[in-house]
Amino acid sequence: MTKHVNLRLPDDVHALAVAAAAADDRSLNSWLISVVRRAAEASETSDRPDGDPTSPAPLRGKTDSPPP
């Protein structure tokens, strides 16, 4: 079973992803699936306190973003 997700990428990120997929001889969709799968599997327990999968992982990325 597959799920459909609409993903909005800035033009520069899209261009980087297209280039990375081409370099890996994959379609953009296949490349994105592999990247998301690796990220999800790597973060299952590695960044969580005491390896507890129910604990939230630390936030990553830009820290200068305004709070939600």
A tleap script that builds the chain and sets N, CA, C and O, in Angstrom:
source leaprc.protein.ff14SB
mol = sequence {
  NMET THR LYS HIE VAL ASN LEU ARG LEU PRO
  ASP ASP VAL HIE ALA LEU ALA VAL ALA ALA
  ALA ALA ALA ASP ASP ARG SER LEU ASN SER
  TRP LEU ILE SER VAL VAL ARG ARG ALA ALA
  GLU ALA SER GLU THR SER ASP ARG PRO ASP
  GLY ASP PRO THR SER PRO ALA PRO LEU ARG
  GLY LYS THR ASP SER PRO PRO CPRO
}
set mol.1.N position { 0.846 -1.172 0.000 }
set mol.1.CA position { 0.000 0.000 0.000 }
set mol.1.C position { 0.899 1.245 0.000 }
set mol.1.O position { 1.950 1.269 0.641 }
set mol.2.N position { 0.478 2.239 -0.706 }
set mol.2.CA position { 1.206 3.505 -0.730 }
set mol.2.C position { 0.279 4.633 -0.316 }
set mol.2.O position { -0.941 4.536 -0.445 }
set mol.3.N position { 0.869 5.683 0.173 }
set mol.3.CA position { 0.144 6.898 0.546 }
set mol.3.C position { 0.643 8.031 -0.324 }
set mol.3.O position { 1.817 8.070 -0.693 }
set mol.4.N position { -0.226 8.933 -0.644 }
set mol.4.CA position { 0.136 10.105 -1.428 }
set mol.4.C position { 0.350 11.275 -0.490 }
set mol.4.O position { -0.445 11.509 0.421 }
set mol.5.N position { 1.429 12.008 -0.719 }
set mol.5.CA position { 1.756 13.173 0.086 }
set mol.5.C position { 2.094 14.312 -0.865 }
set mol.5.O position { 2.903 14.149 -1.778 }
set mol.6.N position { 1.480 15.450 -0.650 }
set mol.6.CA position { 1.861 16.644 -1.405 }
set mol.6.C position { 2.991 17.326 -0.653 }
set mol.6.O position { 2.847 17.674 0.519 }
set mol.7.N position { 4.089 17.511 -1.316 }
set mol.7.CA position { 5.265 18.109 -0.702 }
set mol.7.C position { 5.641 19.357 -1.484 }
set mol.7.O position { 5.895 19.295 -2.687 }
set mol.8.N position { 5.674 20.470 -0.804 }
set mol.8.CA position { 6.067 21.723 -1.451 }
set mol.8.C position { 7.528 21.994 -1.134 }
set mol.8.O position { 7.917 22.114 0.027 }
set mol.9.N position { 8.318 22.085 -2.175 }
set mol.9.CA position { 9.745 22.352 -2.020 }
set mol.9.C position { 10.083 23.695 -2.647 }
set mol.9.O position { 9.580 24.022 -3.723 }
set mol.10.N position { 10.922 24.469 -1.992 }
set mol.10.CA position { 11.420 25.675 -2.655 }
set mol.10.C position { 12.175 25.269 -3.927 }
set mol.10.O position { 12.704 24.161 -4.014 }
set mol.11.N position { 12.218 26.160 -4.896 }
set mol.11.CA position { 12.859 25.843 -6.176 }
set mol.11.C position { 14.288 25.351 -6.008 }
set mol.11.O position { 14.703 24.410 -6.684 }
set mol.12.N position { 15.048 25.981 -5.107 }
set mol.12.CA position { 16.449 25.581 -4.942 }
set mol.12.C position { 16.568 24.179 -4.350 }
set mol.12.O position { 17.444 23.415 -4.756 }
set mol.13.N position { 15.710 23.830 -3.407 }
set mol.13.CA position { 15.748 22.495 -2.805 }
set mol.13.C position { 15.308 21.451 -3.833 }
set mol.13.O position { 15.871 20.358 -3.890 }
set mol.14.N position { 14.308 21.785 -4.637 }
set mol.14.CA position { 13.855 20.870 -5.686 }
set mol.14.C position { 14.990 20.588 -6.667 }
set mol.14.O position { 15.224 19.441 -7.047 }
set mol.15.N position { 15.688 21.640 -7.070 }
set mol.15.CA position { 16.796 21.461 -8.018 }
set mol.15.C position { 17.889 20.581 -7.414 }
set mol.15.O position { 18.449 19.729 -8.105 }
set mol.16.N position { 18.195 20.778 -6.144 }
set mol.16.CA position { 19.207 19.948 -5.481 }
set mol.16.C position { 18.749 18.497 -5.401 }
set mol.16.O position { 19.540 17.579 -5.619 }
set mol.17.N position { 17.470 18.291 -5.087 }
set mol.17.CA position { 16.944 16.931 -4.989 }
set mol.17.C position { 16.937 16.235 -6.348 }
set mol.17.O position { 17.280 15.057 -6.444 }
set mol.18.N position { 16.548 16.957 -7.396 }
set mol.18.CA position { 16.552 16.390 -8.746 }
set mol.18.C position { 17.973 15.989 -9.140 }
set mol.18.O position { 18.184 14.913 -9.701 }
set mol.19.N position { 18.936 16.843 -8.850 }
set mol.19.CA position { 20.331 16.543 -9.183 }
set mol.19.C position { 20.836 15.341 -8.385 }
set mol.19.O position { 21.539 14.489 -8.928 }
set mol.20.N position { 20.479 15.267 -7.092 }
set mol.20.CA position { 20.919 14.139 -6.265 }
set mol.20.C position { 20.283 12.842 -6.757 }
set mol.20.O position { 20.946 11.805 -6.793 }
set mol.21.N position { 19.014 12.889 -7.134 }
set mol.21.CA position { 18.344 11.694 -7.658 }
set mol.21.C position { 18.991 11.242 -8.960 }
set mol.21.O position { 19.215 10.049 -9.164 }
set mol.22.N position { 19.289 12.183 -9.831 }
set mol.22.CA position { 19.925 11.837 -11.106 }
set mol.22.C position { 21.304 11.231 -10.880 }
set mol.22.O position { 21.684 10.269 -11.548 }
set mol.23.N position { 22.049 11.795 -9.940 }
set mol.23.CA position { 23.388 11.269 -9.643 }
set mol.23.C position { 23.313 9.853 -9.080 }
set mol.23.O position { 24.247 9.066 -9.232 }
set mol.24.N position { 22.200 9.537 -8.431 }
set mol.24.CA position { 21.988 8.203 -7.859 }
set mol.24.C position { 21.244 7.295 -8.835 }
set mol.24.O position { 20.883 6.170 -8.489 }
set mol.25.N position { 21.014 7.789 -10.064 }
set mol.25.CA position { 20.306 7.047 -11.118 }
set mol.25.C position { 18.934 6.568 -10.651 }
set mol.25.O position { 18.554 5.417 -10.864 }
set mol.26.N position { 18.189 7.491 -9.999 }
set mol.26.CA position { 16.851 7.194 -9.508 }
set mol.26.C position { 15.891 8.279 -9.953 }
set mol.26.O position { 16.299 9.377 -10.333 }
set mol.27.N position { 14.612 7.955 -9.899 }
set mol.27.CA position { 13.616 8.997 -10.084 }
set mol.27.C position { 13.596 9.849 -8.815 }
set mol.27.O position { 14.061 9.426 -7.756 }
set mol.28.N position { 13.053 11.045 -8.945 }
set mol.28.CA position { 12.953 11.911 -7.769 }
set mol.28.C position { 12.118 11.227 -6.698 }
set mol.28.O position { 12.482 11.269 -5.523 }
set mol.29.N position { 11.018 10.603 -7.067 }
set mol.29.CA position { 10.165 9.923 -6.101 }
set mol.29.C position { 10.923 8.819 -5.369 }
set mol.29.O position { 10.864 8.733 -4.142 }
set mol.30.N position { 11.628 7.982 -6.111 }
set mol.30.CA position { 12.392 6.893 -5.502 }
set mol.30.C position { 13.475 7.431 -4.579 }
set mol.30.O position { 13.697 6.891 -3.496 }
set mol.31.N position { 14.144 8.488 -5.004 }
set mol.31.CA position { 15.197 9.083 -4.182 }
set mol.31.C position { 14.619 9.662 -2.893 }
set mol.31.O position { 15.188 9.471 -1.818 }
set mol.32.N position { 13.495 10.369 -2.992 }
set mol.32.CA position { 12.861 10.936 -1.798 }
set mol.32.C position { 12.429 9.838 -0.830 }
set mol.32.O position { 12.593 9.983 0.381 }
set mol.33.N position { 11.882 8.746 -1.349 }
set mol.33.CA position { 11.496 7.627 -0.486 }
set mol.33.C position { 12.711 7.097 0.264 }
set mol.33.O position { 12.631 6.843 1.466 }
set mol.34.N position { 13.832 6.926 -0.428 }
set mol.34.CA position { 15.024 6.391 0.229 }
set mol.34.C position { 15.556 7.351 1.293 }
set mol.34.O position { 16.005 6.912 2.351 }
set mol.35.N position { 15.509 8.643 1.023 }
set mol.35.CA position { 15.989 9.634 1.988 }
set mol.35.C position { 15.093 9.661 3.223 }
set mol.35.O position { 15.584 9.679 4.352 }
set mol.36.N position { 13.784 9.664 3.005 }
set mol.36.CA position { 12.848 9.682 4.136 }
set mol.36.C position { 12.967 8.396 4.948 }
set mol.36.O position { 12.954 8.435 6.178 }
set mol.37.N position { 13.082 7.256 4.264 }
set mol.37.CA position { 13.219 5.976 4.968 }
set mol.37.C position { 14.472 5.957 5.839 }
set mol.37.O position { 14.417 5.565 7.004 }
set mol.38.N position { 15.614 6.385 5.265 }
set mol.38.CA position { 16.863 6.412 6.047 }
set mol.38.C position { 16.739 7.334 7.250 }
set mol.38.O position { 17.159 6.980 8.352 }
set mol.39.N position { 16.169 8.505 7.047 }
set mol.39.CA position { 16.029 9.474 8.140 }
set mol.39.C position { 15.100 8.933 9.227 }
set mol.39.O position { 15.383 9.071 10.417 }
set mol.40.N position { 14.001 8.322 8.816 }
set mol.40.CA position { 13.045 7.799 9.794 }
set mol.40.C position { 13.643 6.635 10.575 }
set mol.40.O position { 13.461 6.548 11.789 }
set mol.41.N position { 14.349 5.747 9.900 }
set mol.41.CA position { 14.957 4.607 10.583 }
set mol.41.C position { 16.086 5.046 11.499 }
set mol.41.O position { 16.250 4.494 12.587 }
set mol.42.N position { 16.867 6.031 11.075 }
set mol.42.CA position { 17.984 6.506 11.887 }
set mol.42.C position { 17.507 7.243 13.127 }
set mol.42.O position { 18.192 7.246 14.150 }
set mol.43.N position { 16.338 7.867 13.043 }
set mol.43.CA position { 15.872 8.654 14.180 }
set mol.43.C position { 14.916 7.896 15.092 }
set mol.43.O position { 14.392 8.470 16.047 }
set mol.44.N position { 14.681 6.620 14.813 }
set mol.44.CA position { 13.745 5.860 15.637 }
set mol.44.C position { 14.118 5.913 17.109 }
set mol.44.O position { 13.250 6.127 17.956 }
set mol.45.N position { 15.388 5.724 17.429 }
set mol.45.CA position { 15.794 5.759 18.832 }
set mol.45.C position { 17.083 6.528 19.070 }
set mol.45.O position { 17.381 6.875 20.213 }
set mol.46.N position { 17.853 6.803 18.030 }
set mol.46.CA position { 19.189 7.356 18.241 }
set mol.46.C position { 19.202 8.724 18.901 }
set mol.46.O position { 20.128 9.016 19.658 }
set mol.47.N position { 18.215 9.576 18.648 }
set mol.47.CA position { 18.210 10.917 19.211 }
set mol.47.C position { 17.262 11.067 20.387 }
set mol.47.O position { 17.081 12.172 20.898 }
set mol.48.N position { 16.675 10.008 20.809 }
set mol.48.CA position { 15.663 10.103 21.847 }
set mol.48.C position { 16.274 9.787 23.216 }
set mol.48.O position { 17.124 8.906 23.339 }
set mol.49.N position { 15.833 10.510 24.227 }
set mol.49.CA position { 16.375 10.269 25.569 }
set mol.49.C position { 16.216 8.811 25.982 }
set mol.49.O position { 15.122 8.255 25.894 }
set mol.50.N position { 17.286 8.204 26.424 }
set mol.50.CA position { 17.299 6.808 26.891 }
set mol.50.C position { 16.785 5.821 25.856 }
set mol.50.O position { 16.396 4.708 26.211 }
set mol.51.N position { 16.773 6.208 24.568 }
set mol.51.CA position { 16.312 5.312 23.522 }
set mol.51.C position { 14.815 5.046 23.571 }
set mol.51.O position { 14.330 4.107 22.940 }
set mol.52.N position { 14.079 5.867 24.318 }
set mol.52.CA position { 12.633 5.681 24.466 }
set mol.52.C position { 11.916 6.213 23.234 }
set mol.52.O position { 11.925 7.422 23.003 }
set mol.53.N position { 11.290 5.345 22.430 }
set mol.53.CA position { 10.637 5.804 21.197 }
set mol.53.C position { 9.429 6.699 21.446 }
set mol.53.O position { 8.948 7.344 20.514 }
set mol.54.N position { 8.925 6.755 22.679 }
set mol.54.CA position { 7.785 7.625 22.957 }
set mol.54.C position { 8.214 9.033 23.338 }
set mol.54.O position { 7.387 9.943 23.398 }
set mol.55.N position { 9.516 9.218 23.599 }
set mol.55.CA position { 10.023 10.551 23.923 }
set mol.55.C position { 10.245 11.322 22.633 }
set mol.55.O position { 10.730 10.759 21.651 }
set mol.56.N position { 9.897 12.602 22.624 }
set mol.56.CA position { 10.111 13.375 21.394 }
set mol.56.C position { 11.595 13.550 21.103 }
set mol.56.O position { 12.408 13.729 22.009 }
set mol.57.N position { 11.923 13.495 19.830 }
set mol.57.CA position { 13.302 13.746 19.417 }
set mol.57.C position { 13.573 15.237 19.503 }
set mol.57.O position { 12.652 16.040 19.360 }
set mol.58.N position { 14.834 15.624 19.736 }
set mol.58.CA position { 15.159 17.049 19.766 }
set mol.58.C position { 14.877 17.704 18.424 }
set mol.58.O position { 15.000 17.068 17.377 }
set mol.59.N position { 14.505 18.959 18.456 }
set mol.59.CA position { 14.262 19.696 17.226 }
set mol.59.C position { 15.571 19.938 16.507 }
set mol.59.O position { 16.618 20.109 17.131 }
set mol.60.N position { 15.499 19.951 15.187 }
set mol.60.CA position { 16.679 20.198 14.366 }
set mol.60.C position { 16.386 21.334 13.427 }
set mol.60.O position { 15.240 21.754 13.269 }
set mol.61.N position { 17.424 21.822 12.809 }
set mol.61.CA position { 17.234 22.849 11.802 }
set mol.61.C position { 17.501 24.225 12.360 }
set mol.61.O position { 18.193 24.399 13.364 }
set mol.62.N position { 16.929 25.195 11.676 }
set mol.62.CA position { 17.165 26.574 12.038 }
set mol.62.C position { 16.547 26.880 13.404 }
set mol.62.O position { 15.391 26.548 13.665 }
set mol.63.N position { 17.330 27.513 14.258 }
set mol.63.CA position { 16.823 27.856 15.587 }
set mol.63.C position { 16.317 29.272 15.643 }
set mol.63.O position { 15.794 29.692 16.675 }
set mol.64.N position { 16.451 30.031 14.565 }
set mol.64.CA position { 15.983 31.411 14.565 }
set mol.64.C position { 14.558 31.546 14.042 }
set mol.64.O position { 14.082 32.655 13.804 }
set mol.65.N position { 13.881 30.418 13.866 }
set mol.65.CA position { 12.501 30.459 13.383 }
set mol.65.C position { 11.582 30.903 14.516 }
set mol.65.O position { 11.819 30.570 15.677 }
set mol.66.N position { 10.536 31.651 14.183 }
set mol.66.CA position { 9.602 32.057 15.222 }
set mol.66.C position { 8.823 30.849 15.733 }
set mol.66.O position { 8.618 29.890 14.989 }
set mol.67.N position { 8.389 30.882 16.986 }
set mol.67.CA position { 7.617 29.759 17.511 }
set mol.67.C position { 6.304 29.623 16.766 }
set mol.67.O position { 5.790 30.601 16.224 }
set mol.68.N position { 5.753 28.405 16.733 }
set mol.68.CA position { 4.494 28.164 15.995 }
set mol.68.C position { 3.328 28.916 16.611 }
set mol.68.O position { 2.204 28.825 16.117 }
savepdb mol mol.pdb
quit
